[in-house]
Amino acid sequence: MAAGEHIPAWNGPSRRRVPRYRLHSPLDVTVLRSGIPETVPGRSVNVCEGGIAAMLAGELTPGEAVGLEVQLPLLSDPLRTRATVRYQENLRCGLEFVGLSAEQRAAIRDWVKESKAEPEISALPVAESRDFRDEEGQKADRTRSANGSGRNNRSRGKKRRGTVWIIFLFFLAVAAAIFWWKWNRAWEELESGLKSEETTAAEKPEAQVPAEVMEKLIIHRVEPVYPAEARRANLQGIIALDIVVGRDGSVISTRALNGPEILARAAMDALRWWKFEPYRLNGEPAVVETQVAVEFTR
């Protein structure tokens, strides 16, 4: 609502469940500001068992917790209690009692009887009519609000859990896709290091190099896997192989010259991953043929 806007009023009989009674008495409101208690003086306008309306010499904030002390006429002791600020309009403030004891409620009723106070029926601001209600009405509102909030919270909780699962499955799918892509890429890179049959056929050896010369050029060696079947059959021995080494030093073809096929296959599988320094003819890398020997022993 814009500042200065006229607030319509209720001019008929009071619609409150607990009537308010006119009370023009000094009061003090104590509020904590930055941890320091500050007293705001004022004068009451009306009072009931649920709260009090007053004109204060300072502004309060709706929802603020305060201490309250007011002297009811004809009563010896002042009414001291805690209250919550319900509205602030100009200097007029509505305060709802908090934790009012049964004795204090009885004191208010005694004051009404002894002073023969009449219920207030004058026009009241809409803010006071709406927000400054009796305690029973507010309890009912809070109960309905709690029930509605509970249902809404459960609904929001289910939606939130569903969203979390969707996000989790999305990231899981992305992670699986990335893993598959990297795995496939790695295999492609490994396979690219092995020469195809067409490439092998096109690279003809340019020289026959002794085994002892090529032995000195080995820069990466992979030991063969001793096949379990050969181990159970107690197959042992030295497998001689004829290999062709490409210009980049990779093994582009292998051929076993002797031995059981199972051992020869294991030896050829290992030799495919060997790497040599390029053998040079007239200063240029050349495709050469040589022989190597692989021993299988228990």
N, C-alpha and C positions, 0 to 999 in steps of 0.2 A: 504494500500500500504506500503511495507516495506521501512524502512528508507534508504536513499541513492539510491533507485531505480530510474533509468533514466525515466524521464517523456517525452513522445513524444510531439512534437510541431507541430503547424499548420504553414506551410511556404507559403501558398497562400495568396490571398487578404483577408482582414478582413471580417468575416462573421457576425459581429455585426450590429444590426439595427441602433445604434447610434455610429458612429466612434469615436475612441479615437485619441488624438493628443499628440505628444511628448511634455513633459514638464519636464524640469530639474530645479526644484526650491526648496529651503529649505521649510520644513514644520514641524509642531509640532503636535503630537498626544497626547491627554490627556486621561488617563484612570484611573478609580477609583480602587484602590487596597486596600482592607480592610478598605474602607471608606476614604482613603487618596488619593487625586489626584496625579498622577505621569505623568510627561511629557516625552515622548519618541521622540527624534529628528529624522529627516530623510530627504530624498530627493525624490521628486516625479519622476516618470518614465513616466507616461502618465495620461491624464485626459479626461473626457467627462461629459456630463450633468448627467450621472447616477452614476459616482463614480471616484475613482482615484486609481492608483497603485503606490506604493512607496517602496523604500529601507529604512528600519528603523534600528536604533541602538539598538533595543530590540525586543523581541517576544511578539506577541499578540495571543489571543485565538479566533478561529473562533466563531462567534456569539456574541462576546463582543461588547458592546456599548461604543463608544469613542467620544471625541470632536476633531475637526480637524481645523487647521488654515494653509493656504497656500497662498503665494503671487503670483498672476498671473502677468507676465510681462506686462508692458504698462498700468496696472490698478493701480489706486492710493490706493484703500483699499484692504486689504487681504480678501480672501474668508474664512469666518468662518461658520462652520455648524457641525451638528452631523452626525455620520456615524456608520455603522455596519461592523465588520470585517467578510469578506467572505472567505478568505483563508490566510494561512501563509505557505510560502515555503522558508526555510532557512531564509534570512533576507527580502525577498520580500513579500509584504503584499498587499492584495486587499481589498479596502474599498468601501462600497456602501453608497452613500449620503442618509440621512434621513431628510425629511422635508425641502428640498432645495426650497427656495422661487422663485417666477417668476423673481424677480430682479436679483437674483444670477444666474439663468439659462441664463438670458439675458447678464449678465457680462461675462459668459464663452463664449457665442456666439460672443460677441464683441471682446473678446481677440483673438478668432480664426480668425476673419476677419482682425483685425488690425495687427496681427502678421503673417497673411497668413500661419498659421500652416497647415501642411499636415497630412492627416490621417496616423496613424501608421500601417504598413503592415508587420512588422518583426515578427519573430516566437514568440509565446506566450505559456506559460505552459498550459497544458490541464486543470489544476485546475482553472486557470483564465478564460479560454475560456468557461468552463462549468458553474462556479459559479458566475462570475462577469459579469452579463448581464445587459442590460438596464432595466429601471424601468418598462416599459410597459410589457416586457416579463415576468418579475417576478410577476407582478400583475395577468397576465393571468394564470401563473402556480399556484399562490395562490388560484385563483378562482376555477380552476379545482381540486386542492387538497382539498379545502373546500367542494365542491360538493361530491367528492368521499368519504371524511371523514364522511360527513353527512350520506350518505347511509350506510357506514360501521358501524357508531355508532348506527344507527337505527337497523341494523341487529344484532349487538352485544347486544343492549338493549333488543331485543325480546328474543334472546337466553338466556340472563342473567335472564330475568323474568321467562322464562320457567324452567330454572334450579332451581330458588328459589322456584317455585311452587312444583317441583318434590321433593326437599329436605323437604319442609313443609309437603307434603302429606306423605312422608316416616316417618318422626318423629311422625306425627299424628297417623299413623298405628301402630308404635311401642308403643306409649303411650296407645292406645286402647288395644293392646295385653297385655301389662303389667297390665292395670286395670282389664281386664277380668281374667287374671291369678290370681291376688291377690283376686279378689272377689270370684272366684271359690274355691281358697285355703281356704279362710275364712269360706265358707259354709261347706267345707269338714271337717274343724277342729271343727266347731260347731256340725255337725252331728256325728262326731266321739265321742263326749261327750255323746250322747244318745245311750243307749244300744240297740242292735238289739233284735228281738223277740227270736232268738235262745239263745242268751246270757242270756236274762231274764229268759227263761224257765230253763236254766241250774243252775241259782243261786237261790236256794231255801232258804227261811228264816230259820235261825238257832235259832231265838228267837223272842218272842213277847215282845216289849218294850213299856211301858206306854207313852202316849203322852207328859206328863209333863217332862219326862226324856229326850226325844228326842228334846223337845222345847229348852232345854238348850244347845243342841249341834248344833243348826242352825248357820251357818256362812255366808250364802248368801240366801236372800229371794227375790223373785220376786212377786210383787203384781199382781193379775189377772186383766185383762181388762174387765171392765163392758160392756157386749155387748149392742150395741145401740138398738137392737131389744128387748132385755130384759128390757132395761130402758124404752122404749116406752110402753111396756106391763106392766110396774110397777111390774116386778118380783123382789122380794127381798128374803133374807133369808140366813141361814147358811148351807153350803155344807160340809158334813162330808166325808172324803176320807180315804181309806185304802191304804197305800203306802208301798213299799219295798225299803229299803235303802241298797245300795251295800257296799262292803268292803272299797271302796274309798270315801264313803260319798255321792255319787250321787244317785238320785232317779231313780230306774230302772223300776218301774211299779207303776201305779196309778189306783185306782178303786173308783168311786163315790158310796156312800152308800145311798144318798137321793137327793131330790131336782129336779127342772126342768133340762132337758137334756142340754139346752143352757147354764145354769149357771154351771152345772157340767163339761161341756166341757171346759169352760173358766178357771175353777179352775184347771183341770188336765193339761191344757196347761201351766199354770204358775208354777205348782209344778214340772214339768219336769226340770226346771232350778234351783231348790233349791239345796243347798249344806249343808251337815252336817259334823261334825267331825266324823270320823269312830267310830262306837260303838264296844267296845272290850269285848270279852269273853275269860277269862283266859289269858288276856294280848294280844290277837290276834284280828285283825279286823274281824268283822263278818257281815254277811248279816242278817238284822233284819226287822221285820214288825212292823209298828206302825200306829197310826191314827192322822190326823190333821183336823182342821176345818177352812174353809174360809168363811168369811162373805161378802155378797153383800147387800149394802144398798144405798139408794139414798141420 
